[in-house]
Amino acid sequence: MTEAAETVEQVESNGTGGRGVRLSTVVGLVLVAIGALIGVSALRDNSFLTHLATGRLILEDGFPSHDPYSFSAPGEPWVVQSWLASLAYASLESLGGLGLVRVAVGALCAALAGVVWLLTGPARNLFVRLGLAGLVVVAGGAGLWSERPLMVGLLGLGLILLAAEGRLDPRWAVPILWVWASSHGSFPFALVVVVLLWIGRRLDGEDPAVERRLAIWVVVGMLVAMIGPLGPRVLLFPFELLGRQDALAGVKEWEAPGFNTTSERFFLLFAVVCLLALARRPKWRAALPYALFLAAALVAARNQVVATLIFLPGAALALEGFGPFTLTGARRSTAMTGAAGVLVVAIAFIGLSPLLDEDEPGSVEQELIAGPHLALSGYPVAAVAWLDQEGLIGDGETRVLARDFTGNYLESLYGTDANVFVDDRFDMYPVEVLTDQATLLSGESVGDKPGALEIVDGWQPAAVLWESSTPLGQLLATSDRWAVVYQDDDWLVACPRDAAGAVRCEAGAPAR
């Protein structure tokens, strides 16, 4: 039995007088309830909108292999890495609407919260465990509690870490890796972290039998993942993505963190806490994953959420027995049983609550908002509704030039008729398209390259939908070649003028 497993057994056996549920279980259920409450909130992630649209496309026409959404990269080869998550989103929507999707996301978040609590077990002290779990919850930020397919990967990673601690049969790695690889491209982290734990165990002079068996089953799971619509390509995609650093250079989540957000600052705090914990009880098995994934998190902000989970088991074991006040929560009582029952009912109610929210069809704008299930406060909902009423969008031909997250929104509304300029599938678009978008966002040209208005003219859109306060929005508002035909507090729609100065908002083929 591993040291971590022995520690957990001691936790479960010490102070177990009485009958009923342990206090530690009740505290864990509270954390699960918090995870469920966060998970069932209204859907807001822009990536989710394209995954949902793609799932609908898969249900209707099969698996796409080329871009079906944009006018900037029509027919560009596209690997639908997250096909299983997309298919699940659309299937759930067809069965019970977006409310059922929220229920599923809530269940994933609740499960991840439970796994986080289990990973803190070796610390024994409830106060320390709560501190570690709280830091993970906050440091993970939106990336940890989101409807993106990454959530499937994080849950898979948590389960692999439990297996590495000897608390889950390693054979579960096979279905876990199949689901993970079919849902998100982060699955190679499973093998990386298990190999690091294996090497660390050897360096600590201990038998790495658990890690060795788990590594074998992880490899088997990765090979089994080739059984699917992508075949062997599913294993190659993450490495192909890493080879496109030129395309990812301007993507914020692939850049080094600036530590100017709450989650980034809490991640830094968590990293320091874990470092102090490792100094208290040094172990190669904890230090190797910590060093590699800390470096990865400092190189790319998107790796922070993965690093928080990987840091956790080593920090929990290193902090065993820490603190002047020790409360293991191992004692049982009938009162705790009653509290656990109440929490289980509360979790069930929270998890099913989205099904009580009903869509109420009404105006075009209300239909585009899609009822209470989508939180679209940052999207150009009213502007798109105006374009829809004018027949300038959603016909599969008219070009409306808009930025990436607006493209995700349009795809969820119009599917393959969205005809977007760009969305957030940065791994697919040619570098030239992403460079053009970067210039449009900054409003400034680099060297002798075309400026923002020249790029707009080159793509020949029938209309431009953009934030009015941005550099491009201001350029459009003051240009004699463009006329603002719609404007609200945040967004504007501009159409080109012809040689005589007349405004030309024409549906169908490109304006010029």
C-alpha positions in Angstrom: 0.0 0.0 0.0 1.3 3.5 -0.8 2.2 6.0 1.9 -0.8 8.2 0.8 -3.2 5.3 0.9 -1.9 4.3 4.4 -2.4 7.9 5.5 -6.0 7.9 4.3 -6.6 4.6 6.0 -5.4 6.1 9.3 -7.7 9.1 8.7 -10.7 6.7 8.3 -9.9 4.5 11.2 -8.9 7.0 13.9 -11.6 8.5 16.1 -14.5 6.7 14.6 -16.5 6.3 17.7 -20.3 6.2 17.3 -22.4 5.4 14.2 -23.3 7.4 11.2 -21.5 9.7 8.7 -18.2 11.4 9.4 -17.8 15.2 9.7 -15.2 15.1 6.9 -17.9 13.6 4.6 -20.3 16.3 5.5 -17.7 19.0 4.8 -17.0 17.3 1.5 -20.7 17.3 0.6 -20.7 21.1 1.3 -17.9 21.5 -1.3 -19.8 19.3 -3.7 -22.9 21.5 -3.3 -20.8 24.6 -4.0 -19.5 23.0 -7.1 -23.0 22.1 -8.3 -24.2 25.6 -7.5 -21.4 27.1 -9.7 -21.9 24.5 -12.4 -25.6 25.0 -13.0 -25.3 28.8 -13.5 -26.3 30.2 -16.9 -24.1 29.2 -19.8 -21.7 31.9 -20.8 -18.5 30.5 -22.3 -18.0 31.5 -26.0 -16.2 28.2 -26.8 -19.2 26.3 -25.6 -21.4 28.0 -28.2 -19.4 26.6 -31.1 -19.2 23.2 -29.5 -23.0 23.2 -29.2 -23.3 24.3 -32.9 -20.9 21.5 -33.9 -22.8 18.9 -31.9 -26.0 19.9 -33.7 -24.1 19.6 -37.0 -22.8 16.1 -36.1 -26.3 14.9 -35.2 -27.7 16.2 -38.5 -24.9 15.6 -41.1 -22.1 13.6 -39.4 -18.6 14.6 -38.4 -17.1 17.6 -40.2 -13.5 17.4 -41.4 -13.4 20.9 -42.9 -14.4 24.3 -41.6 -18.2 24.8 -42.2 -18.6 28.2 -40.5 -16.4 30.9 -41.9 -15.9 32.9 -45.1 -12.2 33.6 -44.2 -11.2 29.9 -44.2 -13.9 27.9 -46.1 -13.0 24.3 -46.4 -9.9 24.6 -44.2 -9.0 21.2 -42.7 -10.4 21.0 -39.2 -9.9 18.3 -36.5 -12.9 18.2 -34.2 -10.9 17.2 -31.2 -13.8 17.8 -28.8 -16.3 15.7 -30.8 -17.6 13.7 -27.8 -18.3 16.8 -25.7 -20.0 18.6 -28.7 -22.1 15.5 -29.4 -23.1 15.3 -25.7 -24.1 19.0 -25.5 -26.3 18.7 -28.6 -27.8 15.4 -27.5 -28.7 16.7 -24.1 -30.2 19.9 -25.7 -32.3 17.7 -28.0 -33.5 15.7 -25.0 -34.2 18.4 -22.5 -33.1 21.8 -23.9 -30.2 23.9 -22.6 -31.6 23.3 -19.0 -30.5 19.7 -19.3 -27.0 20.9 -20.5 -26.8 23.0 -17.3 -27.7 20.0 -15.2 -24.9 18.0 -16.8 -22.4 20.8 -16.3 -23.5 21.0 -12.7 -22.9 17.3 -12.2 -19.4 17.6 -13.7 -18.5 20.5 -11.4 -19.9 18.7 -8.4 -17.9 15.6 -9.3 -14.7 17.6 -9.7 -15.3 19.3 -6.3 -15.7 15.9 -4.7 -12.4 14.7 -6.3 -10.7 17.9 -5.1 -11.9 17.1 -1.5 -10.7 13.5 -1.8 -7.2 14.6 -3.0 -6.8 16.7 0.2 -7.4 13.6 2.4 -3.7 12.9 3.3 -3.6 16.3 5.1 -6.0 14.8 7.7 -6.6 18.2 9.4 -10.0 19.6 8.3 -8.7 23.1 8.6 -5.8 22.4 6.3 -7.9 20.5 3.9 -10.4 23.3 3.7 -7.6 25.8 3.1 -6.2 23.7 0.2 -9.5 23.1 -1.4 -10.5 26.7 -1.1 -7.3 27.8 -2.8 -7.8 25.3 -5.6 -11.4 26.5 -6.2 -10.4 30.2 -6.4 -7.1 29.7 -8.2 -8.7 27.6 -10.8 -11.0 30.5 -11.7 -13.4 30.3 -14.6 -11.3 27.6 -16.3 -12.0 25.2 -13.4 -15.8 25.8 -13.2 -16.9 26.2 -16.8 -19.0 24.4 -19.4 -16.0 24.1 -21.7 -14.8 20.5 -22.6 -11.8 21.3 -20.5 -14.0 20.4 -17.5 -14.1 16.7 -18.7 -10.3 16.8 -18.9 -9.9 18.2 -15.4 -12.2 15.6 -14.0 -10.2 12.9 -15.8 -7.0 14.3 -14.4 -8.4 14.3 -10.9 -9.4 10.7 -11.2 -6.0 9.7 -12.6 -4.4 11.5 -9.6 -6.6 9.5 -7.2 -5.5 6.3 -9.0 -1.9 7.3 -8.6 -2.5 7.6 -4.8 -3.8 4.0 -4.8 -7.4 5.1 -4.2 -8.9 4.1 -7.6 -8.4 0.9 -9.6 -5.8 1.8 -12.3 -7.9 -0.1 -14.9 -10.4 2.8 -14.8 -7.8 4.8 -16.7 -8.9 3.1 -19.9 -12.5 4.5 -20.1 -11.2 7.8 -18.5 -8.6 8.3 -21.2 -11.1 7.4 -24.0 -13.6 10.0 -22.8 -10.9 12.5 -22.0 -9.1 12.2 -25.4 -12.4 12.4 -27.2 -13.4 15.6 -25.4 -10.2 17.7 -24.9 -6.7 17.8 -26.1 -5.1 18.0 -22.6 -5.1 14.2 -22.2 -1.3 13.8 -22.6 -1.0 15.4 -19.2 -2.2 12.1 -17.7 0.9 10.1 -18.9 3.3 13.0 -18.2 2.2 13.3 -14.5 2.1 9.5 -13.9 5.6 9.1 -15.3 6.9 12.0 -13.1 5.3 10.4 -10.1 6.9 7.1 -11.1 10.3 8.6 -11.4 9.9 10.6 -8.1 8.9 7.4 -6.3 12.1 5.7 -7.5 14.2 8.7 -6.5 12.6 8.5 -3.0 13.8 4.9 -2.7 10.3 3.5 -2.7 8.5 0.9 -4.9 6.7 2.6 -7.8 4.4 -0.4 -8.4 1.2 1.7 -8.3 2.6 4.3 -10.7 4.0 1.6 -13.0 0.6 -0.3 -13.3 -1.2 3.0 -13.8 1.2 4.1 -16.5 0.5 0.9 -18.4 -3.3 1.4 -18.2 -3.0 5.1 -19.2 -1.1 4.0 -22.4 -3.8 1.4 -23.1 -6.5 4.0 -22.6 -4.7 6.4 -25.0 -4.5 3.6 -27.6 -8.2 2.7 -27.1 -9.0 6.4 -27.7 -8.2 5.9 -31.4 -11.5 4.0 -31.6 -13.6 6.9 -32.8 -14.3 9.1 -35.7 -10.8 10.7 -35.6 -8.8 7.5 -35.5 -5.1 8.0 -34.8 -5.5 11.7 -35.4 -7.0 12.0 -31.9 -3.5 11.3 -30.4 -1.6 13.6 -32.8 -3.8 16.7 -32.5 -2.2 18.1 -29.2 1.2 17.9 -30.8 0.0 19.5 -34.0 -1.5 22.3 -31.9 1.8 22.9 -30.1 3.5 23.1 -33.5 1.3 26.1 -34.3 2.9 28.6 -31.9 2.7 31.3 -34.6 -1.1 31.0 -34.6 -1.3 30.9 -30.8 1.1 33.8 -30.2 -1.7 36.4 -29.9 -4.1 34.3 -27.9 -4.4 35.5 -24.3 -4.7 32.1 -22.6 -1.6 30.9 -24.4 0.5 33.9 -23.1 2.4 34.1 -19.8 0.1 35.2 -17.0 0.3 38.8 -15.9 -1.1 38.0 -12.4 -3.6 40.9 -12.7 -6.7 38.8 -12.0 -8.0 37.3 -8.8 -7.6 33.7 -10.0 -4.0 34.3 -11.2 -3.0 35.9 -7.8 -4.5 33.1 -5.9 -2.7 30.6 -8.1 0.6 32.4 -7.2 -0.4 32.2 -3.5 -1.3 28.5 -3.9 2.1 27.8 -5.6 3.9 29.5 -2.7 1.9 27.5 -0.1 2.8 24.2 -2.0 6.4 25.2 -2.2 6.5 25.8 1.6 4.7 22.5 2.1 7.3 20.6 0.0 10.1 22.3 2.0 8.5 21.0 5.2 8.5 17.4 3.9 10.6 17.1 0.8 9.7 14.3 -1.6 10.8 13.9 -5.2 7.4 12.4 -6.0 5.8 15.7 -5.2 8.6 18.0 -6.3 9.0 16.8 -9.9 5.3 17.4 -11.0 5.4 20.6 -9.1 8.5 21.9 -10.9 7.3 21.0 -14.4 3.8 22.2 -14.2 4.7 25.4 -12.4 7.0 26.1 -15.3 4.1 25.3 -17.7 1.8 27.6 -15.8 4.2 30.5 -16.0 4.7 30.0 -19.7 1.0 29.8 -20.6 -1.9 31.0 -18.4 -4.2 28.2 -19.6 -2.0 25.6 -17.7 -2.7 27.2 -14.3 -5.9 25.3 -13.8 -4.2 22.0 -14.6 -1.3 22.8 -12.3 -3.6 23.5 -9.3 -4.9 19.9 -9.4 -1.4 18.4 -9.9 0.0 20.4 -7.0 -2.7 19.2 -4.6 -1.8 15.6 -3.7 1.8 16.3 -2.9 0.9 19.4 -0.9 -1.7 17.6 1.1 0.7 14.8 2.1 3.4 17.2 3.0 1.0 19.1 5.3 -0.1 16.1 7.2 -0.1 16.9 10.9 0.4 20.6 10.3 -1.2 23.2 12.5 -1.7 23.8 16.2 -5.4 22.6 16.1 -6.1 19.2 14.6 -9.6 18.1 13.7 -9.7 15.1 11.4 -13.4 14.9 11.1 -13.2 11.2 11.4 -15.7 10.8 14.3 -19.1 9.5 13.3 -22.5 10.7 14.7 -26.2 10.5 13.9 -26.3 14.3 13.7 -23.8 14.2 10.9 -25.9 11.6 9.1 -28.8 13.9 9.2 -26.7 16.8 7.9 -25.4 14.6 5.1 -29.0 13.7 4.2 -30.0 17.3 4.0 -27.0 18.1 1.9 -27.7 15.3 -0.6 -31.2 16.5 -1.0 -29.9 20.1 -1.5 -27.4 18.9 -4.1 -30.1 17.1 -6.0 -32.3 20.2 -5.9 -29.5 22.5 -7.0 -28.5 20.1 -9.8 -32.0 19.8 -11.2 -33.0 23.5 -10.7 -32.2 24.5 -14.3 -35.0 22.3 -15.5 -37.4 24.6 -13.7 -36.3 27.6 -15.9 -38.4 27.7 -19.0 -37.8 29.5 -22.3 -40.4 32.0 -23.3 -40.4 32.6 -27.0 -41.1 36.2 -28.0 -39.5 38.8 -30.1 -36.6 38.1 -32.4 -34.2 39.6 -29.7 -35.7 37.3 -27.0 -35.3 34.3 -29.2 -31.7 35.1 -29.9 -31.1 35.5 -26.2 -32.5 31.9 -25.8 -34.2 32.4 -22.5 -32.7 32.1 -19.0 -30.1 29.4 -19.9 -27.5 31.6 -21.6 -25.7 34.6 -20.0 -25.0 36.8 -23.0 -24.5 40.2 -21.4 -21.1 40.6 -23.2 -22.4 39.7 -26.6 -24.0 41.9 -29.3 -27.5 40.4 -28.8 -29.5 43.5 -29.8 -27.2 44.3 -32.7 -27.5 40.8 -34.1 -31.3 41.0 -33.6 -31.2 44.2 -35.8 -29.1 42.6 -38.4 -31.5 39.6 -38.4 -34.5 41.8 -38.9 -32.8 43.6 -41.8 -31.9 40.3 -43.4 -28.2 41.0 -43.2 -27.1 37.9 -41.4 -27.6 34.2 -41.1 -28.3 33.4 -44.8 -25.0 31.6 -45.4 -23.8 34.2 -48.0 -23.8 37.7 -46.5 -20.4 38.6 -44.9 -20.6 40.3 -41.5 -17.2 41.0 -40.2 -17.0 40.5 -36.4 -14.5 39.4 -33.8 -13.9 35.9 -32.5 -16.4 35.5 -29.6 -19.1 37.1 -31.7 -18.4 34.4 -34.3 -19.0 31.7 -31.6 -22.3 33.4 -30.8 -23.4 33.6 -34.4 -22.5 29.9 -34.9 -24.8 28.9 -32.1 -27.6 30.9 -33.7 -27.2 30.1 -37.4 -25.0 27.0 -37.6 -23.3 26.6 -41.0 -25.2 29.6 -42.2 -23.4 31.9 -39.8 -20.7 32.7 -42.4 -18.4 34.3 -39.7 -15.1 36.0 -40.2 -13.4 34.2 -37.3 -14.2 32.4 -34.0 -11.9 31.1 -31.3 -10.8 27.9 -33.1 -7.3 29.4 -33.4 -5.8 26.0 -34.1 -7.6 25.9 -37.5 -7.4 29.4 -39.0 -4.5 30.3 -41.3 -2.0 32.6 -39.6 -2.9 35.4 -42.1 -6.5 35.4 -40.8 -5.4 35.6 -37.2 -2.9 38.3 -38.0 -5.7 40.3 -39.7 -7.9 39.9 -36.6 -5.0 41.1 -34.3 -4.7 44.2 -36.4 -8.4 44.8 -36.3 -8.3 44.5 -32.5 -5.4 46.9 -32.1 -6.5 49.3 -34.8 -2.8 49.7 -35.8 -0.8 48.2 -38.6 2.7 46.7 -38.2 5.4 48.0 -40.5 4.3 48.2 -44.0 1.3 45.8 -43.5 -2.3 47.0 -44.2 -4.1 49.0 -41.6 -7.4 48.1 -40.0 -9.6 49.8 -42.6 -7.6 48.4 -45.4 -8.1 44.9 -44.0 -11.8 45.5 -43.6 -12.0 46.6 -47.3 -10.0 43.6 -48.4 -12.5 41.1 -46.9 -15.4 42.9 -48.6 -18.0 42.5 -45.9 -21.6 43.7 -46.3 -21.4 45.0 -42.8 -19.1 45.3 -39.8 -20.3 44.5 -36.3 -17.8 45.8 -33.7 -17.5 47.4 -30.3 -18.0 51.1 -30.7 -15.4 52.1 -28.1 -12.5 50.2 -29.7 -10.0 51.7 -32.2 -11.7 50.0 -35.2 -15.1 51.2 -34.0 -13.9 54.7 -33.9 -12.2 54.4 -37.3 -15.5 53.2 -38.8 -17.5 56.0 -37.2 -15.2 58.7 -38.6 -14.4 57.1 -42.0 -16.0 58.6 -45.2 -16.0 55.1 -46.7 -18.3 53.6 -44.0 -21.6 54.7 -42.4 -22.8 53.6 -39.0 -26.4 52.3 -39.6 -26.9 50.9 -36.1 -25.5 51.8 -32.6 -26.3 51.0 -29.0 -24.4 51.6 -25.8 -21.6 49.1 -26.7 -21.9 48.0 -30.3 -22.2 49.5 -33.8 -23.0 48.2 -37.3 -21.3 49.9 -40.2 -22.0 49.5 -43.9 -19.8 50.6 -46.8 -20.6 53.6 -49.0 -20.4 53.5 -52.8 -18.5 55.9 -55.0 -21.3 58.4 -54.8 -21.4 58.2 -51.0 -24.6 56.2 -50.8 -24.8 53.6 -48.1 -24.9 50.0 -49.3 -26.2 47.4 -46.8 -26.9 44.5 -49.2 -27.7 40.9 -48.2 -26.3 38.1 -50.3 -22.9 38.2 -51.9 -20.0 40.4 -50.6 -20.7 44.1 -50.8 -17.8 44.9 -53.2 
